[in-house]
Amino acid sequence: MHNVKKLTKDLYWVGANDRRIALFEGVYSVPSGVSYNSYLLMDDKTVLLDTVDKAVNHQFFENIAHVLGNRNLDYLIINHMEPDHCAEIGSLVAKYPDIKIVCNAKIQQMIGQYFELNIPENQWQIVKEGDTLETGSHKLTFVMAPMVHWPEVMVTYDSTDKLLFSADAFGSFGAIDGNIFADEVDFDHRYMDEARRYYTNIVGKYGPQVQMLLKKAAGLDIQMICPLHGYVWRKDLGIFIDKYQKWSTYEPEIKSVLIPYASVYGNTQNAAEILAGKLAQLGVKDIKMYDTSVIHPSYIVADAFKYSHIVFASTTYNMGIFVSMETLLHDLTAHNIQNRKIAVIENGSWAPASGNLMTEIISKWKNTEIIGNRITLKSSLKQNQEEELEVLAKEIAATI
Ligand code: FEO
């Protein structure tokens, strides 16, 4: 049975949800599932924008068949060639053999890498920046968006209805729960954290490229954003665009302290907890702590983009950084984290080494300053070290 959602007089969401996926991209848990969005424009010509992941292909083809009725599918626009969106190109071509594929040259090359389709030359329409496709009453313009999130990515702008088909940009983890528009749900409370986790982990590394897309988008009159994951935006677009502005320039959203800690027997945790309490006494609000052995790095990466200050507290392990903290630090490096104020707490029962090793990694982050004196625990925090924590808390609070 179809599950189609009508977005405008002639545009339909024909995507589907996967609520049983264990790990998105094999890495990220998505406890609320994920949606794969595909859009079908029913103009004089019928135009499908992107396909879906193979996990939801049955629903997808039911949706398309329902909207098309007895019409044929004329065009497939491919904005992004990652398999969570392109998996059904082969099946689509098999089902609608006359379909014309609209994409850029890099996408065409990637189609050849993923599939062996033998699509005749006259069924390709290869586009570049600013090229257009007129489908009847709609005029679609193609805007290149390399590295948001792969090199071939483009977005499609419908200047008739002022719609932006934004590919991965402005997407979110989380399945679509009945409603389709972001303004129909309590997005800020239910989805913004997952939108941040999605952005920072999937696209966070590519801030400058996202900035290029935002600058191009600023020149367009956009009334609706149709991303490839999550809800469609038609109201208060500025709220989400402002988040993207901050995330892509690595500007913290709040002035407060994130404290990820790695603790084997609870002593490093104890120091982190006491520091957090002292920060609270100094008036710092919304402090957040994570045990790196319990929480997947993707959640901590997301908050690292949100918070202005981060205190990393880790025990020494095999003469290195404790494994879960080391993974987190490398993940943050990979996602290009920068522009933060950092403090470090280390622990070690015979040769504390994690402080130097953490500092070595952190010192490579752009515009990042290490503040306060490093605190070194020898197995556990001693009474006479409380003063050290007090001083560190004051130094951190003074910069907030
Ligand atoms: Fe949702 Fe980059 O794919």
Residues whose N, C-alpha, C, O or C-beta is under 5 A from the ligand:
A	BS01	FEO	E82 D84 H149 D168
